[in-house]
Every structure is written in structure tokens, then in C-alpha cells.
């Protein structure tokens, strides 16, 4: 089934759910009222306890997270690490919003993934106007922006030559070849009309979707994060993309996680003085153990989920649990996927320093409907096409292996995917696992040319080296199957449809 049809099905399901109004900041306004569904579920209430215990190792007791709708943008928001965008592109960001709706954004681009070698910086000025609460991405606010000026400062002769080869001669008045490193040149001006932005793949469509979260800590401190819209993974689509997911959040320069040396460097930067980030320690990739999402994750096309993975390197085996929800707080479950398979590690990435290529294979999948509407949808499938037709019940898990998946959900077994993994240490020297970003269009990286060039939100190590009990369910036949696939076996990202179930494995 196409992702468009699945998106239509999901929205049809949402329309059938009871509607309620969201009351924001103590006031009721039709502009900010969004329908929310009330879900009932017979699921075991202890199911999320392992995930919650893992997350508690990473967060302080008594942390409360709130989100204001409409969001309060005033202030400066900065990157907390070297960011990787599809391409790949490497950058840091510093965005300042004023009470009169004006904003100034600094984007510093680099030649490599540690953000130590600045190539050029963009200075962006404009206005932003908040519109209404999003009906597609629950918890987000839609916004409209207007650019007044975009300038560029190149930081090296080599960067100048690379840019000159990308920009049409008509873009700049003299020619970027004559640009002096450190001097600002206008790429766009509402009066001069020099629109060279598309040739650079430049876009701030990310400002079309906005969310601000505040973490209130028991000791009285707080951390604020700004989520802006996702960047399309296809370069040709990014300038016209309407975001429905988020990219890595920026943190408020005054209310950020301490210590954060990157925050201070980015905050003090300017278009002439880009931040040069300190080189982090080299981290060897070690998957052994149990990894979980640090927060409720948002994906394009109406997807909210948490991920829970266990790797067994001795058997090259993995298990993944994907819990999908209706809302951005991950409090209203819709369905849960459990998958098993095998993987093989390949060569170091030639595009991203410190990252490694993987190939994963999924051989077994089980699905649990957590809502009556989802169960009814699955029961409408033909016999032999999606588990036991007519036998789907809320809270009862079904094995899809015997039917080789479920076409209605976009699941085909077995399935192979080409992946990209990287590990880093956080500010407290704890390991983070970055896995490849899923294609925005809901497709699958099922061939080497489709391997990701950027990452999803990191997962955190819950317990190092422990083998998940479910690995005992692998039988000898499955292990023989794994060892006979020439070593290139990977996890699969079952494209559960772009909207209903685009199941972003990694």
C-alpha cells in the first residue's frame, strides 16, 4: 500500500475519534484548539517500565516537562553539538527571536563532522508569525516566515572556490571568486532581489513548524528547547518541504543543560567569527547492551514513538520494540511493533568521520494493536495477508512471520536495509548511539545508494553488555539463515506507511 493511502487511512481514523479541546496556558482560544483522541487500551500497564527505568538513569528525579502553545520564542537558541543534515552537511545554529516578531539566524557550515573547520556562515534576517496549532503534528504550532536579507561570509579560499562552482554567475554582482574571506556578501535582499538561495539548497522552511519544551527540575532550574521543522532528506525537495517532524532541538542560551561548552561557543559567535568546536574523544562503536529513546520522538507524517533496542554482538542479533502513539507526549498508544533479525558491520563511512556502515535484516515481526480503530483496520485485511485475519484484538500480539509481513502496513519479510551508526559521549561522558535518519518520503534504504547521510535523535545506553532474554527465542534455523547471507544483514525499517506506520527502525 502506498504511503499516501496509509496517510489517508490514518487521518480517517483520527476523524472518527472523540474530539476534545486543548486548553493552553489557562486560556481557551479557537485558534489553538486541536482535536485530541481519547484512547482506551487493555495493554499491560507495566510494559513501559523497563524503558522508564532506563530513562530514569539519564534524567533527574522530579523533572517535569511542559510545552506552551503558542510557544514563547523570545531569546537566543543555540546548537548543543555539531549537527549533521542530509547530504551530509555539518553546521551549528544560533537563532535569536525578538518580541516584535523579528529574528536573526546564524548558520555556520563546516567541511567535516566535528565542526572544527569553518567553510562559510549565513546571516539570515526576517520576521516570523505564529499561526495556529498544527492539526497534523500534535503539540506543534504552525508559523509563517518572511525573509528580508540573507548574507554569506566565506572563511577560506577553498570554501570560496567550492561555493563559486555551485552558484550561477547571475547570483552575485561581481562573482564570488572575488569575495574576500571574512567579508559579508548579500545572497538575497528584498529590494535588490538577488535570489541565489535555491542553488545552495538554502531554506528556512524549518520555521514552518515550532515547538518549545521546558524541563522543570526539582532543584528549581530549568532547561528550554526549541524544536523546528525537519529538513527533507532529498536535497531536491528541501526548499519546498512542508515539515511535519522535527530536527535536533536548539537550547535556550540562558536555560540549557550544564555543562555545555558548545552552547557558549555558539552563543558568542558571529558571521565573521564562527565557533570552532573542541574535538571530542574518539569513541569506538560497541552496540552490546540495551538502548532506549531519551524522549518521545517525532517523525514526519504523523508519527510519535519511542524505540527500545537490544544488540547481541556474539550472535550478530538484534531486537527492536517500537511503541507508536497519537500524541507528542507519547501518552496515547496506537500500536507496538517488535522485530528481530541480524546485522553485519561494514566499513567506516567515507562521508561521515567516526560513523560506520551496517547492513541489517529483519526476519520476524509481531504487532500489537493498542487501539480499537487500529484493530478494526487490521481485521479488514484478506486471510493470509496480515497475520490471522479477523483475530486482531486490542492488547493481543500477533506474529506476522507466517504471512511474510503485512502489505497493508507496508511490512515485507524478510527485509534488508543499509544503515549508518555512530557513537558519541554526552557532556557527562555517557554513550549515545546515533542511527541513520529515515527517508522523509517514507521509503526504505534498501540499497547502498539509499544509505542515510544524517542521523535520528540519539539513543542512550540503559545497561551495557546485558543480553535481552528474548534472544533465546532465536532457533538454530534462524541463526543458520543469518550466517548464510554473506555477512551483509541488517535491520529493517518496516515502512509502516508514511502516516499510519512508517516504522522507523533505526
Secondary structure, DSSP 4 states (H G I P E B T S, - for coil): --HHHHHHHHHHHHHHSPP-PPPBTTB--GGG------------TTTTHHHHHHHHTTS-TT-EEEE-SS----EEEE-SS-EEETTTEEEEEEEEE-TTSEEEEEEEEESSTTS-SEEEEEEEEEEEEEEEE-SSSTT-EEEEEEEEEEEEEE-SHHHHHHHHHHS-GGGSSS-GGGPPTT-EEEEEETTT----TGGGT---GGGGEEEEEEEE-TTS-EEEEEEEBPPPSSGGGTTT----SB-SPEEETTB--SS-HHHHHHHT--SSS---PPPPPP------EEEEESS-EEETTTEEEEEEEEEETTTTEEEEEEEEESSTTS-SEEEEEEEEEEEEEEEEPSSSTT-EEEEEEEEEEEEEE-SHHHHHHHHTSPTTSBSSTT---TT-EEE-GGGTEEGGGTEESSEEEEEEEEEEE-TTS-EEEEEBPPPTTS----SGGG--SSB-S-EEEEEETPPPGGGGG--HHHHHHHHTSTT-BB----EETTTTEE----
